[in-house]
Amino acid sequence: MLGFRIEEAGGPEVLKWQSIDLPDPAPGEIQIKHLSCGVNYIDIYHRSGLYPLPLPTGIGLEACGIVVALGDGVTALAVGDRVAYGTGPLGAYAEASNVAADRVVKVPDSISDDVAAAMMLKGMTAQYLLRQTYDVKSGDPILIHAAAGGVGLIMCQWANHLGATVIGTIGSPEKAELAQKNGCHHTILYREEDVPARVKELTGGAGVPVVYDSVGKDTLEGSLDSLRPRGLMVSFGNASGPVPPVDVGMLSQKGSLFLTRPTLFHYTQSAEDLARTAGDVIDVISKGAVTIDVRQRYSLKDARQAHQDLEARKTTGATVLIP
Ligand SMILES: NC(=O)c1ccc[n+]([C@@H]2O[C@H](COP(=O)([O-])OP(=O)(O)OC[C@H]3O[C@@H](n4cnc5c(N)ncnc54)[C@H](OP(=O)(O)O)[C@@H]3O)[C@@H](O)[C@H]2O)c1
């Protein structure tokens, strides 16, 4: 089969389209012929070396496809089932992959291939952030950075559905309009405006109980200053660069704050956790509370272009690659 591999870390040019030998699925695995592959910011960290990987390696963690072969011992799935996965293994930017049967979910007929390829990593992230890391309650004002991005648009809709007052930061007026259409009540242009001052203004001076920060280096300080006393800072990404070391004493000075740095993998480590988290995502999509907006589609071979556009902040919502 054909797919992308990387032999060294670097820019989009290190993504090499090549012929790959895919073995038969091992015991407990299924082989999936991909119909649509999800693009995520973590793919850029893997490619650039910000999150170092043993090289050479495949790349990409999320896809939807058809089961074409079963490894020994797999009984819960059948050849012909349409499934999706979002926690790897690395190698989703390819025509097919072998995945442990307990890391995939069956996709209901009502969900398209592209939505399924975009809902697993990003949707499960929104789920654990809003329901588990901090359990968002009706009436909570919350701050979400990069609100018009892939994870951002899902979080805005889901938080709105939970009854939160959603404050979102974004990079341009066009993105602000999109975030608002997706349930974001107040938008802040964080490249121009003073984020903590606007958050305080919008919350009657109180600040928010939780900040979801995937931007990292550029937003850390403003995020901490937007929290109310004993608020929770959730640092879950670093699109602008790695978060600098944090002075723990600062958390006391800024209001006895809590700080966590979660990843999806720890929230979906067991098969039961994965099934429950994905089930919740499928549930909100099926009842129309969350619509996954696949706004960019590229041919799989054009993954380099997809990376360039995502890094250049040209994309909004979800992006998929079509084999
Ligand atoms: N920890 C976890 O479990 C987990 C899981 C999934 C995703 N994530 C993180 O969540 C974030 C969103 O992922 P995504 O795939 O949905 O990406 P995305 O939000 O669609 O794209 C990243 C966005 O970040 C904003 N941004 C701010 N400063 C930037 C900069 N210097 N360079 C590039 N972008 C910048 C841009 O929006 P504006 O133009 O509006 O600023 C950009 O569109 C990423 O940081 C990702 O690593 C974490």
The ligand as an SDF file (V2000), in Angstrom:
LIG
                    3D

 48 52  0  0  0  0  0  0  0  0999 V2000
   -3.8450   17.2420   24.9670 N   0  0  0  0  0  0  0  0  0  0  0  0
   -4.7130   16.6430   24.1900 C   0  0  0  0  0  0  0  0  0  0  0  0
   -5.2850   15.6010   24.5760 O   0  0  0  0  0  0  0  0  0  0  0  0
   -5.0300   17.2020   22.8390 C   0  0  0  0  0  0  0  0  0  0  0  0
   -5.8250   16.4800   21.9640 C   0  0  0  0  0  0  0  0  0  0  0  0
   -6.1800   17.0660   20.7500 C   0  0  0  0  0  0  0  0  0  0  0  0
   -5.6980   18.3260   20.4200 C   0  0  0  0  0  0  0  0  0  0  0  0
   -4.8690   18.9600   21.2850 N   0  0  0  0  0  0  0  0  0  0  0  0
   -4.3480   20.2980   20.9800 C   0  0  0  0  0  0  0  0  0  0  0  0
   -5.4410   21.1370   20.6770 O   0  0  0  0  0  0  0  0  0  0  0  0
   -5.0240   22.1240   19.7590 C   0  0  0  0  0  0  0  0  0  0  0  0
   -5.9960   22.1860   18.6240 C   0  0  0  0  0  0  0  0  0  0  0  0
   -5.8010   21.0700   17.7590 O   0  0  0  0  0  0  0  0  0  0  0  0
   -6.4770   21.0530   16.3310 P   0  0  0  0  0  0  0  0  0  0  0  0
   -5.9470   19.8710   15.6370 O   0  0  0  0  0  0  0  0  0  0  0  0
   -7.9320   21.2310   16.4940 O   0  0  0  0  0  0  0  0  0  0  0  0
   -5.8400   22.3580   15.6550 O   0  0  0  0  0  0  0  0  0  0  0  0
   -6.5610   23.7490   15.2880 P   0  0  0  0  0  0  0  0  0  0  0  0
   -7.1250   24.3560   16.5320 O   0  0  0  0  0  0  0  0  0  0  0  0
   -7.4830   23.5420   14.1560 O   0  0  0  0  0  0  0  0  0  0  0  0
   -5.3380   24.6140   14.7770 O   0  0  0  0  0  0  0  0  0  0  0  0
   -4.5310   25.3200   15.6710 C   0  0  0  0  0  0  0  0  0  0  0  0
   -5.0330   26.7670   15.8700 C   0  0  0  0  0  0  0  0  0  0  0  0
   -4.2570   27.3550   16.8980 O   0  0  0  0  0  0  0  0  0  0  0  0
   -4.2490   28.7430   16.7170 C   0  0  0  0  0  0  0  0  0  0  0  0
   -2.8920   29.2790   16.8990 N   0  0  0  0  0  0  0  0  0  0  0  0
   -2.5300   30.2050   17.7960 C   0  0  0  0  0  0  0  0  0  0  0  0
   -1.2410   30.5190   17.6720 N   0  0  0  0  0  0  0  0  0  0  0  0
   -0.7540   29.7740   16.6580 C   0  0  0  0  0  0  0  0  0  0  0  0
    0.5250   29.6870   16.0430 C   0  0  0  0  0  0  0  0  0  0  0  0
    1.5710   30.4360   16.4570 N   0  0  0  0  0  0  0  0  0  0  0  0
    0.6740   28.8190   15.0210 N   0  0  0  0  0  0  0  0  0  0  0  0
   -0.3440   28.0640   14.6020 C   0  0  0  0  0  0  0  0  0  0  0  0
   -1.5930   28.1230   15.1410 N   0  0  0  0  0  0  0  0  0  0  0  0
   -1.7940   28.9730   16.1690 C   0  0  0  0  0  0  0  0  0  0  0  0
   -4.7770   29.0300   15.3070 C   0  0  0  0  0  0  0  0  0  0  0  0
   -6.0810   29.5970   15.4210 O   0  0  0  0  0  0  0  0  0  0  0  0
   -6.2480   31.2260   15.4090 P   0  0  0  0  0  0  0  0  0  0  0  0
   -5.8330   31.7010   14.0580 O   0  0  0  0  0  0  0  0  0  0  0  0
   -7.6710   31.4460   15.7060 O   0  0  0  0  0  0  0  0  0  0  0  0
   -5.3360   31.7330   16.4790 O   0  0  0  0  0  0  0  0  0  0  0  0
   -4.8460   27.6630   14.6620 C   0  0  0  0  0  0  0  0  0  0  0  0
   -5.8680   27.5650   13.7090 O   0  0  0  0  0  0  0  0  0  0  0  0
   -3.5680   21.7940   19.3940 C   0  0  0  0  0  0  0  0  0  0  0  0
   -2.7060   22.5630   20.2040 O   0  0  0  0  0  0  0  0  0  0  0  0
   -3.4780   20.3380   19.7450 C   0  0  0  0  0  0  0  0  0  0  0  0
   -2.1890   19.9370   20.0090 O   0  0  0  0  0  0  0  0  0  0  0  0
   -4.5280   18.4130   22.4740 C   0  0  0  0  0  0  0  0  0  0  0  0
  1  2  1  0
  2  3  2  0
  2  4  1  0
  4  5  1  0
  4 48  2  0
  5  6  2  0
  6  7  1  0
  7  8  2  0
  8  9  1  0
  8 48  1  0
  9 10  1  0
  9 46  1  0
 10 11  1  0
 11 12  1  0
 11 44  1  0
 12 13  1  0
 13 14  1  0
 14 15  2  0
 14 16  1  0
 14 17  1  0
 17 18  1  0
 18 19  2  0
 18 20  1  0
 18 21  1  0
 21 22  1  0
 22 23  1  0
 23 24  1  0
 23 42  1  0
 24 25  1  0
 25 26  1  0
 25 36  1  0
 26 27  1  0
 26 35  1  0
 27 28  2  0
 28 29  1  0
 29 30  1  0
 29 35  2  0
 30 31  1  0
 30 32  2  0
 32 33  1  0
 33 34  2  0
 34 35  1  0
 36 37  1  0
 36 42  1  0
 37 38  1  0
 38 39  2  0
 38 40  1  0
 38 41  1  0
 42 43  1  0
 44 45  1  0
 44 46  1  0
 46 47  1  0
M  CHG  2   8   1  16  -1
M  END
$$$$
